[in-house]
Amino acid sequence: MRYFLGTLSDEEKARLEESYFVDDAEFEEFEIEEEELIDRYVRGELSKEESDQLEKTFARSPRLIQRVQIARVLANRLAPEKVVTVETPQPRPARVSWWQSLFGVSTGSRAPAMALGFSALLLLLGGATLLAAYLSLREQSRQLTAQQAELEHRQRLLDQQAADLKAQTDELARRFQLPSETPAPPQVTPTPQASAPVVFLTLSAGVTRSGDGSQSLRLGPETSEVQLTLNLRDTSYPSYRVTVNNADRGEVFSRDGLHPQATRLKVRVPAKHLPPGDYYVSVYGGPANESVADYAFRVTK
C-alpha cells in the first residue's frame, strides 16, 4: 500500500523493488496486491486521501492507467442489474426442456426466447474475450514491470559507480596537484644581528639541519620575536595551521587560521619559546588538518 501511495523512502523503495525483481514468488505476490488495490480503488473502498495519492501514482504510469480502465470495465460488466418486474397471474405453462426454453421451440415464445438465448451467448463470448485480453495485458504488465525494475536497478548502480569514480579522481587530483609556480631553490638566510628585536628566517620544505642548505638562527638578549617565512608547495587549502616542535617532537608553539601570501606563509614565534637547539616546523592544511610540509632549523645564542 505504501509503495503504490508513494510514501516509501528511496531506500525502502529500492529494497522492495530488488526483492520482487529477483524472487518470482515475491513478484507474483506483488502483482496480486497491485490488482486488489486497483479493484478497491475502482469500487470506491479507499479513503479520499488514499484515492488522491493513488491517482498521483496512476498519472505517472500509463501501465497502471490502462489496468484501472480494464478493472472499471470488468466492474461494470459484473455489476448486477436491478430489474423491477410485476408479477401477473398466468396460466401454468406446459413443461418443456431447457433447450426448448432457451431457443424458443415452445409454442408462442419462439422469437423472444431466441433473442434471449443469443444475448446470453454473446454475453458469455464477450466476457471470455475480455478475460483473455485482461490476462494477456496482465502478463505484458508483469514483463514491463520487471524490465523497468531492472533498468532502475542498473541506473542506480551506474550512478553509484560514477560518484565513486569522481570522488577517487578528485582525491587523486588533490594529492598529486602540482604547484602553480616552480618552487624557489633553498635559500640560506644570513644570521640576523643579535641585537635586533625581531629576526627573520625563510625556510623551504625538506631542508634539514644535516644538509648543506640547513638554516641556523642566532638570537640575542634583545630578540623578542622570530618571523618564519615558509615557502609552500601546495597553496590549495583555504587556511593553514603551523606547529613548532623541539628535537624531541614536543610542541612549543602553534598558530592556526593562517592564510598564505602568494606561495609563502608567515608566522611570528615569541623568542622565549625558542631556546638553543634543533626545531621542526609542521604545516597542516584545513579544514581536514592534512599534513602539507615539514621544515627544520637550529637556534643558537
C-alpha positions as CSV (number, residue, x, y, z in Angstrom):
1,M,0.0,0.0,0.0
2,R,2.8,2.5,0.9
3,Y,4.7,1.6,-2.2
4,F,1.7,2.5,-4.5
5,L,0.8,5.5,-2.5
6,G,4.4,6.8,-2.9
7,T,5.1,7.2,0.8
8,L,8.1,4.9,0.9
9,S,11.6,6.4,1.2
10,D,14.0,5.9,-1.7
11,E,15.9,3.2,0.3
12,E,12.8,1.3,1.2
13,K,11.5,1.5,-2.4
14,A,14.8,0.3,-3.8
15,R,14.9,-2.6,-1.3
16,L,11.3,-3.7,-2.2
17,E,11.9,-3.5,-6.0
18,E,15.1,-5.5,-5.7
19,S,13.3,-8.1,-3.6
20,Y,10.4,-8.8,-6.0
21,F,12.7,-8.5,-9.0
22,V,14.9,-11.4,-8.0
23,D,12.2,-13.6,-6.5
24,D,9.3,-14.8,-8.7
25,A,7.1,-15.6,-5.7
26,E,7.6,-12.1,-4.4
27,F,6.8,-10.7,-7.8
28,E,3.6,-12.8,-8.1
29,E,2.5,-11.6,-4.6
30,F,3.3,-8.0,-5.6
31,E,1.1,-8.4,-8.7
32,I,-1.8,-9.8,-6.6
33,E,-1.6,-6.9,-4.2
34,E,-1.5,-4.4,-7.0
35,E,-4.6,-5.9,-8.6
36,E,-6.5,-6.0,-5.3
37,L,-5.6,-2.3,-4.6
38,I,-6.8,-1.3,-8.1
39,D,-10.1,-3.2,-7.5
40,R,-10.6,-1.5,-4.2
41,Y,-10.0,1.9,-5.8
42,V,-12.5,1.2,-8.6
43,R,-15.1,0.0,-6.1
44,G,-14.6,3.2,-4.0
45,E,-13.4,1.3,-0.9
46,L,-10.4,3.6,-0.3
47,S,-10.4,6.8,1.7
48,K,-10.3,10.1,-0.1
49,E,-6.7,10.7,0.9
50,E,-5.6,7.3,-0.3
51,S,-7.6,7.7,-3.6
52,D,-6.0,11.1,-4.2
53,Q,-2.5,9.8,-3.5
54,L,-3.1,6.7,-5.7
55,E,-4.3,8.8,-8.6
56,K,-1.0,10.7,-8.5
57,T,0.8,7.4,-8.8
58,F,-1.5,6.3,-11.7
59,A,-0.7,9.6,-13.5
60,R,3.0,8.7,-13.6
61,S,2.4,5.2,-15.1
62,P,0.5,4.6,-18.4
63,R,0.5,0.9,-17.5
64,L,-1.4,1.5,-14.3
65,I,-3.9,3.8,-16.0
66,Q,-4.7,1.0,-18.5
67,R,-5.1,-1.5,-15.7
68,V,-7.5,0.8,-14.0
69,Q,-9.6,1.2,-17.2
70,I,-9.8,-2.6,-17.6
71,A,-10.8,-3.0,-13.9
72,R,-13.6,-0.5,-14.4
73,V,-14.9,-2.3,-17.5
74,L,-14.9,-5.6,-15.6
75,A,-16.6,-4.0,-12.6
76,N,-19.4,-2.5,-14.8
77,R,-19.8,-5.9,-16.6
78,L,-20.1,-7.9,-13.4
79,A,-22.3,-5.4,-11.5
80,P,-25.8,-6.9,-11.0
81,E,-28.6,-5.0,-12.7
82,K,-31.7,-4.4,-10.7
83,V,-34.8,-5.2,-12.7
84,V,-38.2,-4.5,-11.3
85,T,-40.9,-6.9,-12.5
86,V,-44.6,-7.0,-11.9
87,E,-46.0,-10.5,-11.5
88,T,-49.3,-11.2,-13.0
89,P,-51.2,-14.4,-12.8
90,Q,-50.5,-16.5,-15.7
91,P,-51.8,-19.9,-16.7
92,R,-49.3,-22.6,-15.8
93,P,-47.3,-23.4,-19.0
94,A,-46.6,-26.8,-20.3
95,R,-43.4,-28.3,-19.2
96,V,-40.7,-28.0,-21.8
97,S,-37.0,-28.9,-21.8
98,W,-34.3,-26.3,-21.0
99,W,-33.0,-26.2,-24.6
100,Q,-36.6,-25.5,-25.9
101,S,-37.0,-22.6,-23.5
102,L,-33.6,-21.2,-24.5
103,F,-34.1,-21.3,-28.2
104,G,-37.8,-20.7,-28.3
105,V,-39.1,-24.1,-29.5
106,S,-42.1,-23.9,-27.2
107,T,-45.4,-22.7,-28.7
108,G,-46.0,-19.0,-28.6
109,S,-42.5,-18.0,-27.3
110,R,-40.1,-18.7,-30.1
111,A,-38.9,-15.2,-31.0
112,P,-38.4,-13.7,-27.5
113,A,-36.6,-16.9,-26.2
114,M,-34.4,-17.0,-29.3
115,A,-33.3,-13.4,-28.7
116,L,-32.6,-14.0,-25.1
117,G,-30.5,-17.1,-25.9
118,F,-28.4,-15.2,-28.4
119,S,-28.0,-12.4,-25.9
120,A,-26.7,-14.7,-23.3
121,L,-24.4,-16.4,-25.8
122,L,-23.0,-13.0,-26.8
123,L,-22.5,-12.0,-23.2
124,L,-20.6,-15.2,-22.5
125,L,-18.4,-14.8,-25.6
126,G,-17.7,-11.1,-24.7
127,G,-16.8,-12.0,-21.2
128,A,-14.5,-14.7,-22.3
129,T,-12.8,-12.3,-24.8
130,L,-12.5,-9.6,-22.2
131,L,-11.0,-12.1,-19.7
132,A,-8.5,-13.3,-22.2
133,A,-7.5,-9.7,-23.1
134,Y,-7.1,-8.9,-19.4
135,L,-4.9,-12.0,-18.8
136,S,-2.7,-11.1,-21.7
137,L,-2.4,-7.5,-20.6
138,R,-1.6,-8.6,-17.1
139,E,1.3,-10.8,-18.4
140,Q,2.6,-7.9,-20.5
141,S,2.4,-5.6,-17.5
142,R,4.3,-8.1,-15.4
143,Q,7.1,-8.2,-18.0
144,L,7.2,-4.4,-18.3
145,T,7.4,-4.0,-14.6
146,A,10.3,-6.5,-14.4
147,Q,12.2,-4.7,-17.2
148,Q,11.6,-1.3,-15.6
149,A,12.8,-2.6,-12.2
150,E,15.9,-4.0,-13.8
151,L,16.7,-0.7,-15.6
152,E,16.2,1.3,-12.4
153,H,18.5,-1.0,-10.5
154,R,21.2,-0.8,-13.2
155,Q,20.8,3.0,-13.3
156,R,21.3,3.2,-9.5
157,L,24.5,1.0,-9.8
158,L,25.8,3.2,-12.6
159,D,25.2,6.4,-10.6
160,Q,26.9,5.0,-7.6
161,Q,29.9,3.9,-9.7
162,A,30.1,7.3,-11.3
163,A,30.0,9.0,-7.9
164,D,32.8,6.7,-6.5
165,L,34.9,7.3,-9.6
166,K,34.5,11.1,-9.3
167,A,35.4,11.0,-5.6
168,Q,38.6,8.9,-6.4
169,T,39.5,11.3,-9.2
170,D,39.1,14.4,-7.0
171,E,41.2,12.7,-4.3
172,L,44.0,11.8,-6.7
173,A,43.9,15.3,-8.2
174,R,44.2,16.9,-4.8
175,R,47.0,14.6,-3.7
176,F,49.1,15.0,-6.8
177,Q,48.3,18.6,-7.6
178,L,51.4,20.4,-8.8
179,P,52.1,23.9,-7.5
180,S,51.2,26.8,-9.8
181,E,54.7,28.1,-9.6
182,T,58.1,26.4,-9.6
183,P,59.3,26.4,-6.0
184,A,62.3,28.6,-5.4
185,P,65.6,26.8,-4.6
186,P,66.5,26.6,-0.9
187,Q,67.9,29.9,0.3
188,V,70.4,30.3,3.1
189,T,69.4,33.3,5.2
190,P,72.3,35.1,6.8
191,T,72.2,35.0,10.6
192,P,70.4,38.1,11.9
193,Q,72.1,40.6,14.2
194,A,71.8,39.5,17.8
195,S,70.6,43.0,18.9
196,A,67.5,43.1,16.6
197,P,64.2,42.8,18.4
198,V,62.7,40.8,15.5
199,V,64.7,38.4,13.4
200,F,63.6,36.9,10.1
201,L,64.1,33.4,8.8
202,T,63.0,31.9,5.4
203,L,62.6,28.1,5.2
204,S,62.0,25.7,2.4
205,A,60.3,22.3,2.8
206,G,62.6,19.3,3.1
207,V,65.7,21.1,4.2
208,T,67.2,19.5,7.3
209,R,70.0,20.7,9.5
210,S,72.3,17.9,8.3
211,G,72.1,19.2,4.7
212,D,74.3,21.9,3.0
213,G,71.3,24.3,3.0
214,S,70.4,24.0,6.6
215,Q,69.2,27.1,8.4
216,S,70.7,28.4,11.6
217,L,69.2,31.3,13.7
218,R,71.1,33.3,16.2
219,L,69.0,35.0,19.0
220,G,70.4,37.9,21.2
221,P,69.2,39.1,24.5
222,E,67.1,41.8,22.9
223,T,65.3,39.5,20.5
224,S,61.6,39.2,21.3
225,E,60.1,37.5,18.2
226,V,61.2,35.4,15.3
227,Q,59.3,35.7,12.0
228,L,59.3,32.5,10.0
229,T,58.6,32.7,6.2
230,L,57.7,29.2,4.9
231,N,57.8,28.5,1.1
232,L,54.7,26.4,0.3
233,R,54.4,23.8,-2.4
234,D,50.7,23.4,-2.0
235,T,48.5,26.5,-1.8
236,S,45.1,24.9,-2.4
237,Y,43.9,24.9,1.2
238,P,41.7,27.7,2.5
239,S,43.7,28.0,5.7
240,Y,46.7,26.6,7.4
241,R,47.9,25.6,10.9
242,V,51.6,25.8,11.9
243,T,53.2,24.0,14.9
244,V,56.8,24.4,16.1
245,N,58.3,21.3,17.7
246,N,61.7,20.7,19.5
247,A,64.1,17.9,18.8
248,D,62.1,15.6,21.0
249,R,59.0,16.3,18.9
250,G,57.4,18.2,21.8
251,E,55.2,21.1,20.6
252,V,56.5,24.5,21.8
253,F,54.2,26.8,19.7
254,S,51.2,26.6,17.4
255,R,49.1,29.0,15.4
256,D,46.1,28.3,13.1
257,G,43.8,30.2,10.8
258,L,46.8,31.4,8.7
259,H,46.5,32.5,5.0
260,P,49.4,32.4,2.5
261,Q,50.6,35.4,0.6
262,A,51.3,34.1,-2.9
263,T,53.3,30.9,-2.2
264,R,54.6,32.0,1.3
265,L,53.2,31.6,4.7
266,K,54.4,33.9,7.5
267,V,54.2,33.3,11.3
268,R,55.7,35.0,14.3
269,V,57.0,33.0,17.2
270,P,57.9,34.5,20.6
271,A,61.7,34.1,21.2
272,K,61.1,32.9,24.7
273,H,59.7,29.6,23.2
274,L,63.0,29.0,21.3
275,P,65.9,28.2,23.5
276,P,69.1,27.0,21.7
277,G,68.5,23.7,19.9
278,D,67.0,22.0,16.9
279,Y,63.4,22.6,15.8
280,Y,60.9,21.3,13.3
281,V,58.0,23.2,11.8
282,S,55.0,21.3,10.6
283,V,52.3,22.8,8.3
284,Y,48.8,21.4,8.1
285,G,46.0,22.3,5.6
286,G,42.5,22.9,6.9
287,P,39.8,22.2,7.5
288,A,40.8,18.5,7.3
289,N,44.1,19.2,9.1
290,E,46.1,17.3,6.5
291,S,49.9,17.4,6.6
292,V,51.4,19.7,3.9
293,A,55.1,20.1,4.6
294,D,57.9,20.0,7.2
295,Y,60.8,22.4,7.8
296,A,63.9,22.3,10.0
297,F,66.1,25.0,11.6
298,R,68.5,25.4,14.5
299,V,68.6,28.2,17.2
300,T,72.0,29.4,18.7
301,K,72.9,32.2,21.0
